[in-house]
Amino acid sequence: SSPFNLPASLEEAAQHPQSPQPDQKLPLSTHRVISTIPRADELRPDPEPTQQAPQTTTSNDNAKHAPHQPANNSHWVYPSEQQFYNAMRRKGWEAQETTIPTVVRIHNAVNERGWSEIRRWEYDLHGCENPRLVRFLGRPGDTS
């Protein structure tokens, strides 16, 4: 790494989210689970040359540009325990290392259950049998 704690190369940057925190006491899994949630960007055609794509998203708003998503997977991939822990710490949330495996399992189960409801709603309301998810959007400060 550079003296400013920046990754020295793209290869190192790709591994950075899986690196343990300097003060981390317990090892966390770096295994990632593939969800049942299909990614929309896999089937979204590129705009015709005469059309312009809408500029309503930022580079991290969809999986096509999300650095934490493998480009070759047609389904969303959940973060590993280590990635989840690192993200919580980066965002300033308190995180107890011992609880992370359970938190990640709950996170994934809630997303899977939510997706099953979305599929039902999309079919009931729009007749869509195979919806695909464009992006996840976390809003932890908003009451739902």
Secondary structure, 3 states (H helix, E strand, C coil): CCCCCCCCCHHHHHHHHHCCCCCCCCCCCCCCCEEEEEEHHHCCCCCCCCCCCCCCCCCCCCCCCCCCCCCCCCEEECCCHHHHHHHHHHCCCCCCHHHHHHHHHHHHHHHHHHHHHHHHHHHHHHCCCCCCECCCCCCCCCCC
